[in-house]
Every structure is written in structure tokens, then in C-alpha cells.
Amino acid sequence: MGLKRSQLRILYLQIREDGATRAEELQEFIAYSGLEEHQFLTLNVFDTPNFYAEKASECDAVFVGGSSDASVLDPLRYPFVEDAKVLLAYCVRESIPVFASCFGFQLAVEALGGKVIADPDRMEMGVYPMQLLPAARDDLLLHDVSNGFLAISGHKERALTLPDRTVCLASTERCPYHALKAIGKPFYAFQFHPELNPQDLAARIQRYQSRYFDDDNRLQQILASLQETPDANRLIAKFVDRILLSY
């Protein structure tokens, strides 16, 4: 017999340094998953930079959030990167379900043998149409999503190559790899932000403006172009319903 929704426990790997964004992101995952706050065990890697991969076995799934505070390309400065990669590789081996967003996507790419690069010329910040790739047609999460669905994306680093034994599900003009699934595993990672809505993005990019652009006109252009992203936001609940409660 499968687990009931109320029984699920999520290990939430958080890569946020400031308190406001920590609280926001957790509430976003709670809201769009349909779960309760007490079902999330938060492991913030800035507070706990060293941890064992087996920590993932204590919960029914692992959620990994984004970050404007770190880079997967600088493990010496951010020592938690290596432990996070080991944990995600462990999840694949042990078939522990994973839902990873943005920075979590980049961790997953590196953890499973792909390559991430810095590419500020192709930076994305705002709402973008996602182009579905052929593998999405039969995918549990994406088969009933319209091609060109809108999603929030914000990153200056991206995947150059995907790992073996993964399949790409979506892309944009600027970023060829926006969603991956580990073949035969309950493991999903998205370069875009399924957990983020336009209102929270507006607050966040104003908070982090200096990290992405100095031009206030560019900020105002992004704010004026924001649109709702319901199909992307629903992916988290679909993961709960179609993967965790059916696995």
C-alpha cells in the first residue's frame, strides 16, 4: 500500500543565505506541493555545509531549491557543493525521488556526470516560453502541458552537456537544457523555477538587483513583462501526486 499525502516527508535541501529568501522559498514549495510545513525537513547548506548522502534515506523525497548565493563551479568557496552532488548521485542509485530547481538542476547535472558553465551572455531573468522536446510527450509530469508554457527563469550559469542516462524534456532559445529526467528513475531537475511565481520573483530580483544588473531600466522592463506561470507551478503538485503517491 502506498503512502498517504499526510505521511510524506520531504528533505528540503536549501541553498539560501538571507533569511527573507529562505522563508519565501520554503513557503513556495509548501504552497505548490499541497503539503504542510511540518512535512518538510529543511537542510540549509550554509548552516550545515557537510552532511551524509544517506540523509536522503530519512525522507520520502528530496527537494532542492535555487540560489543567488553560490556557484556549483566554485566548490572550494562553497564546500557544500560536493556533499550535495554526492547526495544527488546517491538518490539516483537508490531510486529516491528528487525534484530540483535552478541551482538544484546545476547540482544534478554535475553530480550525474554532465557539465555546467558560466555563460553570462545567455543570462535569463524573467518569464520565458518553454519548448517541449519529444521525450516530454510520454513524461508523467509534462505530457499534459502545452508546448510553449511559461516559466520563470533566472541564471547566469547553464548546462553545457547533460549526463548519460538522462533525457532532456524542455529548452528555451537561450538555454538548450531546461529540464531533465534520469532515465528509469523518479528524478527530475529543472533549470527554471517551478516553485516561483511572478510576485515573489519581483520581490527577489529587487532584493538581488546588484547581483544581476546595474541598469534600473532593465529591472523595470523585467517587472513590466512578468506573467503568471500556472503550468510550471503545477509541476510540483504533479510530482507529489504522480511520483510520490504512486511510486
C-alpha positions, -999 to +999 in steps of 0.1 A: +000+000+000+013+034-010+019+064+014-009+088+021-003+125+014-002+133+051+025+107+057+050+122+032+083+136+045+104+158+023+141+166+027+144+201+015+180+210+005+181+248+007+209+269-007+199+304+005+218+327+028+195+355+037+165+350+060+139+366+038+146+344+008+149+313+030+114+318+043+100+327+009+113+297-009+102+273+017+066+287+016+066+285-022+074+248-021+048+242+006+021+261-013+027+245-047+032+209-033+000+209-014+019+196+017+021+210+052+052+228+066+058+201+092+063+176+064+095+194+053+128+187+069+150+217+059+187+213+055+202+247+047+237+241+034+250+275+045+243+264+081+253+228+076+279+226+048+288+190+055+263+161+055+260+125+046+242+113+014+223+088+035+204+117+049+182+114+019+170+080+030+154+095+061+126+110+039+104+100+010+118+125-014+144+153-018+135+188-030+164+211-040+159+248-043+177+276-062+204+300-051+217+335-059+243+330-032+266+302-046+280+285-077+285+249-085+317+259-103+334+270-071+334+241-046+364+255-027+344+286-018+312+267-013+322+234+003+286+221+005+286+216-033+305+183-032+283+168-005+252+179-023+264+163-055+272+131-036+237+131-021+220+135-055+241+107-070+231+086-041+194+094-048+197+081-083+214+049-072+188+043-045+158+055-066+150+082-041+126+107-057+141+141-064+126+174-076+153+200-082+150+236-092+176+260-108+207+257-087+195+222-079+194+215-116+230+225-120+240+204-090+222+174-106+239+179-139+274+180-123+265+152-098+255+128-126+284+135-150+273+164-171+290+198-173+279+233-162+295+265-175+293+302-167+275+319-196+265+355-186+259+364-223+229+340-222+217+350-188+179+345-183+159+367-159+121+368-162+094+347-178+102+325-208+083+301-230+095+265-226+097+244-257+089+208-251+112+182-266+100+148-279+107+130-246+081+151-229+052+136-249+051+105-226+065+120-195+045+117-163+048+154-154+049+171-188+027+151-212-004+172-205+014+206-206+011+228-237+042+235-257+055+270-250+042+270-214+056+299-194+081+295-166+103+318-145+140+315-151+169+333-136+205+322-141+239+331-154+253+295-154+238+267-175+244+231-186+267+226-215+262+189-216+237+166-198+247+134-181+244+100-196+213+081-187+193+114-186+168+128-211+161+165-218+125+175-217+124+212-223+145+241-236+145+278-245+162+299-272+189+310-247+193+277-228+191+243-245+188+223-214+159+234-191+145+201-177+160+167-173+148+133-160+171+104-150+160+075-172+141+049-153+144+069-120+120+092-101+145+121-106+136+154-121+155+186-123+145+220-139+167+250-147+136+271-145+117+278-112+085+257-108+082+270-072+084+307-081+055+330-091+058+365-106+051+383-073+079+365-055+102+370-084+096+407-084+105+409-047+136+388-052+151+405-082+147+438-065+164+424-034+193+409-056+193+436-083+230+444-079+240+407-085+224+406-119+223+441-135+231+477-126+207+492-151+174+502-134+157+503-168+164+466-173+148+459-139+117+479-148+115+461-182+115+427-165+089+438-139+066+451-166+069+419-186+061+394-158+032+370-164+016+342-144+032+307-148+005+282-137+017+252-158+052+255-144+039+259-108+016+229-111+047+206-117+054+204-080+019+190-071+021+167-101+054+153-088+038+147-054+006+131-069+021+112-099+055+102-085+055+101-047+019+089-042+022+064-070+058+052-067 
